[in-house]
Every structure is written in structure tokens, then in C-alpha cells.
Amino acid sequence: MNNFQHERDREKKHYQRLIAKIKKWDKIKVDGRIEMRKKGNTYFWYQVYKDPKTGKRVRKYIPREQKDLAIKLAKKAFYKKAMPIYERTIRYLDGEINKRPDDTALEKMLAADSPYRDLLKDIFVSLGAQKDARKWAKEPYEHGEMYQEKLKYTAANGIKVRSKGEMLIMNALDEYGIAYRYECLLMLDDGKCYPDFTVMNARTGKIYYWEHFGAMDNPEYYPGAIDKMKRYLDSHHYHGIDMITTFETNDNPFSSKLVNEIIEAYLL
């Protein structure tokens, strides 16, 4: 698979996740739609719905202490616009249509001067953070250059890695759309280090260093693994805080299921 197709596949999976999120949110029932009126510098919120008994249109003021209701209605409006755009974007990425859908309407709802902006903060922050994370992942960085001859396994994106375990991790990170750098320089107290993966939680902006130790039953391997873990500890990098460490042996192989569970626990 070439890099262009891989990037398209990654983008497609990103939109598929957004659609799944909308479908999950749609299970939260909220009646009507939101209407906003500006008085001076303040927007006032109203819930507009049809009275089930009379069939008449009702317009009900939403006080500030019921902001959660206004947020739900604003999200309903945003997702209603977003769903067909996301679905058509997937069709574009699949080559079914020639023109990428215009998402200007969504950008306007999230713009700084939009009446929706205050109510859609979490969507704005989430989309902005994802964009920043993708930009971070693509910035140039110093790679580990040692033992290039051991890069024997090829991930789905065409990048060569050192083990089947690393290949599973890289494929899963791409599958989930997680921003990462492979063997990126990290300065420890005693010098240079190149963690297997430097990954970012786009929602929080937090960086984790993910080391996979893939041959812990090999007496020639595990002393070096223990030494590497000690280097991290001495530099105040701790598992579960800013480190993710995974292990395997011949009798206890690494699995995609475990990788997915770790990603969902730390990086989403």
C-alpha cells in the first residue's frame, strides 16, 4: 500500500469513528431544536418543539442553569449537519464521488463569533486537538538509526519495524487514528534514548512513551530490557504515568486485543 492510499484509509477510519460517535450520541433523546436570539452581547436560548397533545409549536426559554439542555440541542443541530457531510466524505475517499464535500457549514458553527461556539466547546476542542496531534506527528524528528538491519517487519503503512509486536502496535495506532512517532529521540538523564513509540492522546495533549519488550524469556534479551526500564525510572518516567510498557514471551504472545485495550485505556 502506498503512502497516499494509506493516508486516505486513515482519514476514512477517522470519519467512520466520527459517524459511530454520532450514532451513539443519537441514542440520547432530546426533543426539538435550539433557537437563539441575541440581545446586546448575550445570546438567549430557546427549545422549540411540537406539543405532543396539541400538535402546536412551543418555544420555551432555556435558563442558564439548564445549560446542559442547550448543549444537547446544539450538538443535535451540529451532528444533523455533520452526518451527511461525513458520509459523503467517506464516499469521496472511496472514489465514489469526485468532489470532496464542503464542510463550511460546520466551520461556521464552530467559529469564534458563532452563537453555537460556547455550547460546542468540547467538539471544537476535540477537533482542534486532533488536528494539532496530526500536525505534531508529521513534524520532523530525530529517528533512531541503530541496528537498521533488524527492521524486518512491515506495518500496513509500509514502515518497517523491529518485531511483530511493534507491527501490531503501529497497525492499531493507525487504525484508531492515534498520533505517534516511531523511535523518536528522548533525552534521559544519562543520554539519548529512542522509545519504540512516542504517542499523543489528542483529547488531553498528553505524551506517552510506549516500550514493547518482545522476548522476555530470552536470557540474552531481558537484561537489556531491565536496564532500559531502569534508565526510564532513573529519569522519572513511570509506567501508567507517562510510560506504557508491554511484554511478551513465546508462551505468552502479544495480541491485537491487548493493544486495543491499552489504546482505549490511555489514548482515547
BELRA-V220239 format. One record per backbone hydrogen bond with DSSP energy under -1.0 kcal/mol. CO is the residue of the C=O (numbers start at 1). NH is the residue of the N-H. If there is no record, write none. Layout:
co = [CO & CO]
nh = [NH & NH]
//
This chain:
co = [2 & 3 & 4 & 5 & 6 & 7 & 8 & 9 & 10 & 11 & 12 & 13 & 14 & 15 & 16 & 17 & 18 & 19 & 20 & 21 & 22 & 24 & 25 & 33 & 35 & 37 & 39 & 42 & 44 & 45 & 46 & 47 & 48 & 49 & 51 & 56 & 58 & 60 & 63 & 64 & 66 & 66 & 67 & 68 & 69 & 70 & 71 & 72 & 73 & 74 & 75 & 76 & 77 & 78 & 79 & 82 & 83 & 84 & 85 & 86 & 87 & 88 & 89 & 90 & 91 & 92 & 103 & 104 & 105 & 106 & 111 & 114 & 116 & 120 & 121 & 122 & 123 & 124 & 125 & 126 & 127 & 128 & 129 & 130 & 131 & 132 & 133 & 134 & 142 & 147 & 148 & 150 & 153 & 155 & 159 & 161 & 163 & 164 & 165 & 166 & 167 & 168 & 169 & 170 & 171 & 172 & 173 & 179 & 181 & 183 & 186 & 188 & 191 & 193 & 196 & 197 & 198 & 199 & 201 & 206 & 208 & 209 & 210 & 211 & 213 & 215 & 218 & 218 & 221 & 222 & 223 & 224 & 225 & 226 & 227 & 228 & 229 & 230 & 231 & 232 & 233 & 238 & 238 & 238 & 242 & 243 & 244 & 246 & 248 & 252 & 255 & 256 & 257 & 258 & 259 & 260 & 261 & 262 & 263]
nh = [6 & 7 & 8 & 9 & 10 & 11 & 12 & 13 & 14 & 15 & 16 & 17 & 18 & 19 & 20 & 21 & 22 & 23 & 24 & 25 & 26 & 27 & 28 & 48 & 46 & 44 & 42 & 39 & 37 & 62 & 35 & 60 & 33 & 58 & 55 & 51 & 49 & 47 & 66 & 67 & 69 & 70 & 71 & 72 & 73 & 74 & 75 & 76 & 77 & 78 & 79 & 80 & 81 & 82 & 83 & 86 & 87 & 88 & 89 & 90 & 91 & 92 & 93 & 94 & 96 & 95 & 107 & 108 & 109 & 110 & 114 & 117 & 120 & 124 & 125 & 126 & 127 & 128 & 129 & 130 & 131 & 132 & 133 & 134 & 135 & 136 & 137 & 138 & 185 & 150 & 151 & 152 & 161 & 158 & 155 & 153 & 167 & 168 & 169 & 170 & 171 & 172 & 173 & 174 & 175 & 176 & 178 & 200 & 198 & 144 & 193 & 191 & 188 & 186 & 183 & 210 & 181 & 208 & 205 & 201 & 199 & 244 & 197 & 246 & 248 & 218 & 221 & 222 & 225 & 226 & 227 & 228 & 229 & 230 & 231 & 232 & 233 & 234 & 235 & 237 & 236 & 241 & 242 & 243 & 209 & 240 & 211 & 213 & 216 & 249 & 259 & 260 & 261 & 262 & 263 & 264 & 265 & 266 & 267]
//
